[in-house]
């Protein structure tokens, strides 16, 4: 069993392609690529921690239906740490059944590391002074004020898909991708 991390997939969000400079022609190509990349790495025995914003497919009935169809295709035991765009979906009971659990924040002991997960980047987090790690999303690949602040945090890792090649990654891969992103 492996453990993977990912944030800000934004399945169904046409606008995110331009907003983040994603390399897709349209939302269908993006959705299919994200699903293919996911399932090529993850088995049904693996744990995947989704650090928020699984969808942004609109808030009408078809958006909810599409979200259920997409998540049902993803391999692994899915743990959602809710992001701002997940809130409307979480009002629907059938959406909760797609995930092993849903939290606003989550603590994880992984190998020898204590990990604090929240969709939002935080200046300090639980365990900050005791060598814990913080995995977050929300800011995507933008190099804004939040990025500049988080860049200085040695144990803070952005799990946004734009940074991690549009696929779930292991903790060590997440560290490597962040090292590259923070220094470019």
Secondary structure, DSSP 8 states (H G I E B T S, - for coil): --EEEEB---BT-SHHHHHTT-S-SSHHHHHHHHHHHHHHH--TTSEEEE-S--B-S-SSHHHHHHHHHHHHH--SEEEEE--GGGHHHHTSHHHHTTSSEEESEEEEEETTEEEEEESS--SS-TTGGGT-EEEE-SSTT--SHHHHHHHT-TTEEE-BTTTTTTS-B-HHHHHHHHHHHHT-
